[in-house]
Amino acid sequence: MTRRADPPLPGPEGSEAARFLGGLKGARAALLLLDYDGTLAPFRTEPAEAAPYPGVLPLLQAIRGEGRTRVALISGRSLDGLLPMLGVDPLPEVWASHGRERRLADGRTRVIPPSPEQARGLEEAERRLGGFGLPSRREKKPFSLAYHVRGLPPGRGEEALRAVQGLWGEVAQTSGLELLPFDGGLELRAPGWTKGDAVRAILKEAPPGCPAAYLGDDETDEDAFRALGSRGLPVLVREAWRPSSARAWLRPPGELTEFLRRWHERTEWKEKTGAGHPPPR
């Protein structure tokens, strides 16, 4: 999928978003796939403080409660780091660590671990970082290591990222790891599984022709946008547009919550005399 530089019309009323939402009405099943940080929640210097935007969780609960939409979160966070942020019961389906950790809606979990060589590489990268005395913070995950510079002055943050890239570049090459940028940092991780792989796996499990949308904000979500392709609607959730493979654009939090509200409205089972159908079982 080619990235477009010119922004689509923003908001749920934008042509692509409006067309997609209109097609939800009458669909017996749908897929709502969501990134977390920067999409459902604003970025924070401390990830544990990144609570969802007001109104987001109740809307997701309402959408799931109708029984027509499969809701799945696909995040670079670890499963242990993401679940406490959700605060809903029952918990939705979650693909964490870029899809390497999967928690099904019934609570079962599946894990794709890194190789021993990759695990040793992550340990070496953490050791190097600890001995360099860089500012800001590192985030250790089960299958990756992230370095964040949010909260640092721009010049200092760029300088720190260059230093980390120098420290981790050799480790990535010798350990079979990949070093990738994200919004506000760098991540060293085991390759072979991305958010795009998670999207493809979910699409394979979905009924043919099931409407699907993926909402994300940064470079790691581009894999998911491309995986969805023409099969559904890739949506960039971000205050300012950037070149992206997304075909719709929502500015959080207002346009995001309005999109979710309209999703719920169009998938809601309404009890009307002589009209409507019971929810699928």
KOLNUBA-172032 format. One record per atom (N, C-alpha, C): x, y, z. Coordinates in steps of 0.2 Angstrom, whole numbers, plus 5000, padded with zeros to 4 digits. Each point is the difference from the previous one (the first is absolute). Example, Ala and Ser with C-alpha at 12.3 -4.5 7.8 and 13.67 -1.06 7.14 Angstrom:
KOLNUBA-172032
506649725039;499650065000;500450065000;499850054996;500450065001;499650055003;
This chain:
KOLNUBA-172032
500449945000;499650065000;500450065000;499950054995;500450065000;499850055005;500550035003;499950055005;499750064996;499550045003;499850064997;500350065005;500250054996;500350065004;499450055002;499550004995;499550055001;499549975005;499750035005;499649985005;499349984997;499749955002;499249994998;499650055005;499450004998;499650055004;500049975007;500150045005;500049985007;499349985003;500049965005;499449995004;499549944997;499549985004;499649954998;499650024993;499950064999;499750034994;500450004994;500649985000;500550004995;499749944995;500150014994;499749964995;500149925001;500749985001;500149935001;499749985007;500150045005;499749985007;499249994999;499750054997;499350005000;499749954996;500449984994;499849944996;500049945004;500649995004;500149945003;499549995006;499850065004;499649995005;499349994997;499850034995;499349984997;500049934998;500549974998;500049934998;499949955006;500150035006;500049955006;499249995002;499650044998;499349995001;499749934996;499849965004;499749944997;500649945000;500650025001;500549945000;499949965006;500049944999;499949955006;500749995004;500550024998;500750005003;500450054998;500550035004;500550054998;500649995005;500550034997;500750005004;500250075002;500150015006;500350075002;500749985004;500550024996;500749995002;500350065002;500450005006;500250075003;500749995003;500450054998;500650015004;499850045007;500550005005;499850035006;500350075001;500750005001;500350075001;500050044994;499850065001;499950054995;499449994996;499649955001;499449994996;499450005005;500049955005;499450015005;500250045006;500750015001;500250045005;500650054998;500050055003;500650054999;500649985002;500650024997;500649985002;500250035007;500349975004;500350025006;500749995001;500450045004;500749985001;500049945004;499649985004;499949945004;499549964997;500149944996;499549964997;499449985005;500249995006;499549985005;499450055001;500250074998;499550055001;499650014994;500149964995;499650024993;499349965001;499650045003;499349975001;499650024993;499549964998;499650014994;499750075001;499850034994;499750065000;499349995003;499750055003;499349995003;499549984995;499649955002;499549984995;500249944996;500649994999;500249944995;499849935003;500249995006;499949935003;499249995000;499650045002;499349995000;499749984993;500350044995;499749994993;500349934998;500649985001;500249934998;499649955004;499850015006;499649955004;499349994996;499850064999;499350004996;500049974994;500550014996;500149974993;500149925001;500449985005;500149935001;499349975002;499750035004;499449985003;499449984995;500050044995;499549984994;500149934997;500649985001;500149934997;500249994993;500050064996;500150004993;500850014998;500350045005;500750024998;500549965004;500549974997;500649985004;500550055001;500150025006;500550055001;500749975003;500550024997;500749985002;500550065000;500350005005;500650055001;500649974998;500450044996;500649974997;500650055002;500449995005;500450055003;500849975000;500450055000;500749995001;500249995008;499550025004;500149985007;500049935002;500349985005;500049935003;499349995002;499849945001;499349985002;499950025007;500549995005;500050035007;500050075000;500350044995;499950075000;499450034998;499649964996;499450034997;499449985003;499949945003;499449985003;499850055006;500450025004;499850045006;499750074997;500250024994;499850064998;499350004997;499749944999;499350004997;499550015005;500049975006;499550015005;499349984998;499949954996;499449984997;499949925002;499449985001;499849935001;499449994996;500049954996;500649954999;500550044995;500649985000;500650024996;499949984993;500150054995;500049984993;500649964998;500049974994;500549974997;500650054999;500649975002;500650055000;500649964997;500350044995;500649974997;500650055002;500449985005;500550055002;500749984998;500550045001;500749994998;500049994992;499650054997;499949994992;499749944998;499749965004;499649944998;500349945003;500650015003;500449945003;499649975006;499650045003;499649985006;499350014998;499649945000;499350014999;499649975006;499550055002;499649985005;499349994997;499749944999;499350004998;499550035004;499450014998;499550035004;499849955005;500149945000;499849955005;500649995005;500550045000;500650005005;500649964998;499949964995;500649954998;500550054997;500649985001;500650044997;500449954996;500350034994;500549974996;500650054999;500649975000;500650045000;500549974994;500350044996;500549994996;500750035002;500449965004;500650035003;500550014995;500550045001;500650014996;500549945001;500450004995;500549945000;500550015006;500449955002;500550015006;500550064998;500250004993;500550054998;499750075001;499450014998;499650065000;499950025008;499949965004;499950015007;500650035003;500649964998;500750035002;500150074998;499850014994;500150064997;499750065004;499449995002;499650045003;500350025007;500349945003;500350015007;500650054999;500449984994;500650044999;499950084999;499450014996;499850074999;499850035006;499749975005;499850035006;500650025004;500549955000;500650015004;500450064997;500050014993;500450054997;499750075002;499350005000;499750065001;500150025007;499949955005;500150025007;500750035002;500549984996;500750025001;500250074997;499550034996;500150064996;499850065004;499549995005;499850065003;499650054996;499649974995;499550054996;499450025004;499850064998;499450035004;499449964997;499450025003;499349974999;500049935002;499649954997;499949945003;500049944994;500149945003;499949954996;499449965002;499749964996;499549965001;500149924998;500149965005;500149934999;499449964999;499949974994;499449964998;500249935000;499649954999;500249935000;500449994994;499850034994;500449984994;500350064996;500150065004;500350054997;500250055006;500450054997;500350055005;499950074997;499650055003;499850064997;500450065004;500250054997;500350065003;499650064998;499750035005;499650064999;500350075001;499950054996;500250065002;499550065000;499449975001;499450055001;500250045007;499950074999;500150045006;500750035000;500449984996;500750034999;499950064995;500450055001;500150054995;500149974993;499750034994;500249974994;500749984998;500450055001;500749994999;500349945004;499950005006;500349955005;499749934998;499350004998;499749944998;500349974994;500250044995;500349974994;500749985001;500350045004;500749985002;500049935004;499549995004;500049935004;499849954995;499650014996;499849954995;500649984995;500450054998;500649984996;500449955004;500150025007;500549965004;499749935001;499449995001;499749945001;500049964993;499950034995;500149974993;500749974999;500550045002;500649975000;500249945005;499750015006;500149945004;499649944998;499550004997;499549954999;500149974993;500350044995;500149984993;500449944999;500549995004;500549944999;499649945003;499750015006;499649955003;499549974995;499650044997;499549984995;500349964995;500650024997;500249964995;500349935002;500350005006;500349945002;499549955003;499450025002;499649965004;499349994996;500050024994;499449984996;499450045002;500150065003;499550055002;499950064995;499450035001;499950064996;499950065004;500350064998;500050065003;499550054996;499550025004;499450044996;499850065004;499950054996;499850065004;499250005001;499850035005;499350025002;499950075002;499450025001;499950075002;500350015007;500650035000;500350025006;500549955003;500349964995;500549955003;500249954995;500449955002;500249954996;499949935004;499949954996;499849945002;500449944997;500449965004;500449944998;499549945001;499949964995;499549955001;500249944995;499749945002;500149944996;499550014993;500349994994;499650014994;499649944999;499650014995;499649944998;499350005002;499850055004;499350015002;499850085001;499550024996;499950075001;499250015001;499850065001;499350015000;499649984994;500450004995;499749984993;499849925000;500549975003;499949925001;499449995004;499950045006;499449995004;499350014996;500150064996;499450014996;499849954995;500549974997;499949954995;499749945003;500349985006;499749945004;499350015002;499850065002;499350025002;499549994993;500350034995;499650004994;499849934997;500549955001;499949934998;499549975004;499950025007;499549975004;499350044999;500050054996;499350045000;499649974994;499350015000;499649984995;500250044993;499949974995;500150034993;499650075000;500350054997;499750064999;499850045007;500349985005;499950035007;500350075000;499650065001;500350065000;500550015006;500650034998;500650005005;500350075000;500250035005;500450065001;500549995005;500650034998;500650005005;500150085001;500150015007;500150075002;500750005003;500550044998;500650015002;500350074999;500650015003;500350075000;500750004997;500449955001;500750014999;500349954995;500750004999;500349964995;499949935001;499949985006;499949925001;499349984997;499650055000;499349994997;499949994993;500650034996;499949994993;500049934997;500449955004;499949934998;499349985000;499650025005;499349985001;499650034994;500150074999;499750034995;500149964993;500649984998;500149974994;499749935000;500049975006;499749935000;499350004999;499650055002;499350015000;499950024992;500450044997;499950024993;499350024998;499849974995;499350024997;499549955004;500249965004;499549955004;499650045005;500350065002;499650045005;500250075000;499950045005;500250075001;500650015005;500650024997;500550025004;499950075002;500150025007;499850065003;500650035004;500250064998;500650035004;499650045005;500249995006;499850045006;500550045003;500050074998;500650045001;499750075000;500350055004;499850074999;500250034994;500649984997;500250034994;500149944995;499850014994;500149954995;500849994998;500249944999;500749984997;499949964994;500549994996;499949954994;499949935003;499549974997;499749945003;499749964995;499949935001;499649964996;499350005002;499850045005;499350005003;499650044994;499449985000;499550044996;499550045003;500050005007;499650055004;500450025005;499850065003;500450045005;499550025006;500149995006;499750025006;500450045004;499850065003;500450035004;499749995007;500449975005;499849995007;499950065004;499650005005;499649945002;499350014997;499850064998;499350014998;499849964994;500450004994;499849964994;500049925001;500549985005;500149935001;499349985004;499850035005;499449985004;499450014995;500050054996;499450004995;500049944995;500649984998;500049944996;499749945003;500349995006;499749945004;499350015002;499850065001;499250015002;499649984994;500250024994;499749984994;500049934998;500649975002;500149924999;499549975004;499950025006;499549975005;499350014997;499950064998;499350014997;499849964994;500549994996;499849964994;500149925001;500249985006;500049935001;499649985006;499650055002;499649995006;499349964998;499849955004;499449964998;499450045003;499650034996;499450045003;499449954999;499650015006;499449965000;499550044997;499749984994;499550044997;499549954997;499450025001;499449954998;500149994992;500049944999;500049984993;500750014996;500550025004;500650014997;500649985004;500649994997;500649985003;500049925001;500649985002;500149935001;500449995007;499949945003;500449995006;500750004999;500450015005;500750004999;500249934998;500649994996;500249934998;500249975007;500049935000;500249965005;500649964999;
